[in-house]
Amino acid sequence: MVLVFVIGTVIYNYITRQRWMVWNENTYVEVNFDVNKYDVNQLKIFKEERIELFKKVTPHCEDQFFNNNGSVKIWYGKNKEKELEYVTALGLHPETGKTLKPITQYMINKHICN
């Protein structure tokens, strides 16, 4: 009976443990919580969809910016150096924390296909 309780506790703690991620130049990666290695502001609570879907990209004029139904495939925002950066999912800019904007035909024409 005690063995079942111990095994159950270990499994529960493993399943419910807090997971963390950091931005690594062009994507989020899962990391251990380590304030000696990472600034506390860098550590974000792990989100599977961020790891899988949120990627920095360099768009080109021939890329498809919209899905067949008209929804946006690329979002943009400025980094700390005030340079435009493009990513593959809606969210907050990983460095500045500002809300990303959906790409528009105007932005495509002015900044990508100029």
Buried (B, 14 or more C-beta within 10 A) or exposed (E): EEEEEEEEEEEEEEEEEEEBBBBEEEBBEEBEEEEEEBEEEBBBEBBEEBBEBBBBEEBEEEBEBBEEEEEBBBBBBBBEEEEEBBBBBEBEBBBBEEEBBBBEEEBBEEEBBE
